[in-house]
Amino acid sequence: MGQTAARHTSQEFVAFLEEIIATQPAEREVHVILDNFSAHRTAQVNQFLQQHPNVQFHFTPTYSSWLNQVESWFSKLQRDVIDRGIFTSVADLKRKIMRYIRLYQKTAKPFQWKYSDVRKRIPAW
């Protein structure tokens, strides 16, 4: 699922979570992976979580975006749609992003990430 917004406030975030919950069976556990953005940690968000005990948040560690597969997906979106894109308006940009999300969902596969350069490994002390 995807959504575009002019701003990223806790109100918009909770509205998006409500949309997600509405598409799921009531008994299904929903796990949401998040960064530590302040809009994800407000009283409004906490109230949502209390009302939906089947929803669990998992926060990525600070400064770990290189590990975050969601960040990898957004990087792919940027390369595939935004870089060198031509947009006639903000509405056109939103339309193209949402079309990309719908098409991507049809063939989505888990990211396969592997650390392979042993020369750059941090030694264990």
C-alpha positions in Angstrom: 0.0 0.0 0.0 1.2 3.5 -0.6 0.2 7.1 0.0 1.7 10.4 -0.8 1.3 13.4 1.4 2.6 17.0 1.4 3.8 16.6 5.0 4.5 13.7 7.3 2.5 14.4 10.5 1.3 11.9 13.1 -2.3 12.7 12.0 -1.5 11.6 8.4 0.5 8.6 9.7 -2.4 7.4 11.8 -4.8 7.9 8.9 -2.6 5.7 6.7 -2.4 3.1 9.5 -6.2 3.1 9.7 -6.4 2.5 5.9 -4.0 -0.5 6.3 -6.0 -2.0 9.2 -9.3 -1.6 7.2 -7.9 -3.9 4.5 -6.9 -6.7 7.0 -8.9 -9.4 8.8 -9.5 -8.2 12.4 -7.5 -11.0 13.9 -4.4 -10.6 11.7 -1.2 -9.4 13.3 0.2 -6.3 11.6 3.9 -5.5 11.9 5.1 -2.1 10.9 8.8 -1.3 10.5 9.6 2.3 11.2 12.4 4.8 11.6 12.6 7.0 14.7 10.9 10.0 13.1 9.0 12.0 15.8 5.7 11.7 14.0 5.8 7.9 14.8 6.0 8.5 18.5 3.2 10.9 19.5 0.2 10.6 21.9 -2.0 10.2 18.8 0.0 7.2 17.6 0.1 5.7 21.1 -3.7 6.0 21.2 -4.0 4.2 17.9 -1.8 1.4 19.2 -3.9 1.0 22.3 -7.0 0.7 20.1 -5.3 -1.8 17.8 -3.4 -4.4 20.0 -2.8 -6.5 16.9 -0.5 -3.8 15.5 3.1 -3.9 16.5 5.8 -1.4 15.7 9.4 -2.3 15.2 11.8 0.7 15.1 15.1 0.5 13.2 18.1 1.6 15.2 19.2 5.2 14.7 21.6 5.7 11.9 21.0 2.3 10.5 19.3 3.2 7.2 21.8 1.2 5.3 20.3 -1.9 6.9 16.7 -0.9 6.4 15.1 -2.7 3.4 12.4 0.0 3.3 15.2 2.5 2.6 16.4 0.2 -0.2 12.9 0.2 -1.7 12.7 4.0 -1.6 16.1 4.2 -3.2 14.7 2.0 -6.0 11.6 4.2 -6.3 13.9 7.2 -6.7 16.1 5.6 -9.3 13.1 4.1 -11.3 10.7 7.0 -11.1 12.1 10.3 -9.8 15.6 10.6 -11.1 15.5 12.1 -14.6 11.7 12.0 -14.5 9.5 14.6 -16.1 6.6 15.8 -14.1 4.1 18.5 -15.1 2.8 19.0 -11.6 2.8 17.7 -8.1 -0.4 15.7 -9.0 1.5 14.2 -11.9 4.3 13.1 -9.6 1.9 11.6 -7.2 0.1 9.7 -10.0 3.3 8.3 -11.3 4.5 7.2 -7.8 1.2 5.5 -7.1 1.3 3.8 -10.5 4.8 2.5 -9.7 3.6 1.1 -6.4 0.7 -0.7 -8.0 2.9 -2.2 -10.7 5.7 -3.1 -8.3 3.2 -5.0 -6.0 2.4 -7.4 -8.9 6.0 -8.7 -9.1 7.4 -7.8 -5.6 10.0 -10.1 -4.1 12.0 -9.9 -0.9 15.2 -8.0 -1.1 18.3 -10.3 -0.9 21.0 -8.4 0.9 24.4 -9.9 1.6 27.6 -8.5 3.0 30.4 -9.8 0.9 33.4 -7.5 1.1 35.4 -9.1 4.0 38.1 -6.3 3.7 35.6 -3.8 5.1 34.4 -5.9 8.0 34.7 -4.4 11.4 36.9 -6.7 13.5 35.4 -8.3 16.6 37.3 -7.4 19.7 
